[in-house]
Amino acid sequence: MKIRKGDRVQVLTGKDRGKTGVVSRSIPDRGKVIVDGVNIAKKHQKPTSATTQGGIIDKEMPIPVANVAIICNSCGKPTRIGYRIEGDGSKVRICRKCEGDLS
């Protein structure tokens, strides 16, 4: 999976189309990511102990990684991710539109 935790992404499809956020967690085995402020659902939480309070909470749900695109640091547009091998043998993620570095 090419999108990692900490990447700034834009949602391409669904009810939150056009929203941007930061990936707070990636789930590679399921092919999903959790983006801050996107795909929020109401969850009825039961109180579990004396310290945890119950009620209706807002929870960020996973979104398929195919429905988000990373936002390039240099051009500021949503783009696909490519790779380039540097002279020292390291692999670097690059923007497909402007060939800028995504690190």
N, C-alpha and C positions, 0 to 999 in steps of 0.2 A: 504494500500500500504506500502510495507516494505522499500522502498528506499526513503530517505528524502533529503532535501536541504543540501548541504555541503558534501554529500557522494562522494567518488572517485569511478567512475564506468568505465567499459570497454564495448564497443559496441560489440555485438555478431553477428549481421546480418546487411545486408544492404551495402550501398556504403561506409560507414565509418567503416567497420568491422575492429576490432583490435585497434581502437583509444581509448584513455583514456581521461577522463576529469572529472570536478567537476560539480555536479548537481547544477544549479543556481536557478531552480524553479521546483516544482513538482505540477502536476495538477491531483489530485486524482479522481475527478469525471469523467474525460476523460481517466484515466489510462495512462497518458503520463508524461514525464519529459523533461526538457530543459537542455542540457549538453553544457558547454562552449566549443566552437571550433568544435562542431559536428553537422552535418545535417544543413549546412549553405546554404541558398537560397538567390538569388538576388531579391531585392524588389525595384520597381520603386516608389520612394517617391515624392509626390507633395509638393511644399513649402506651409506651412500652415499659416505662418505669416511673419513679417519682420525679425524675429530672426532665424526662422527655414529654413535651406537651403534644396532645393530639389535635386534629383539625384538618382543614383542607389546605394543602400546601401546593405550591407551583413547582413542578419538577421538569428539568430539561431532559427530553427523550432523545434516543439516538436517531440519526438521519443517515441514509445511505451515502457512502462516499462518492458515488456517481452523481449525486444531486448537488454537489458543492464544487466550486472551482477556487483555487488559490489566487490571492491578489498579489500581484508583483510589487516589490518594493520600489523599483525604479520607474516603471511606467504607470503603476496604479490601476491597472486593468485586470479583470479576471482572466486567467490563462491556464493552459495545460503545463505540465512539468516535463522537462527533458533533462538529460544528464550529459555531462562533459567530463572527460578524464583529464585531469591536470598533468603538468609535467612531472610532478613528484609521485604520480600514481593514485592520487586521491580522487574520489568521485564527487562531483559538485552538482547540485540541482540548479537548473537554469530555466528562465522564462522562454516559452516557445515563440512569443511575439517579438520581444526586444533583445533576446539572448542575454539578459541581465541575470545577475546572481540572485538566488532566492534565499540564501542562508541568512 
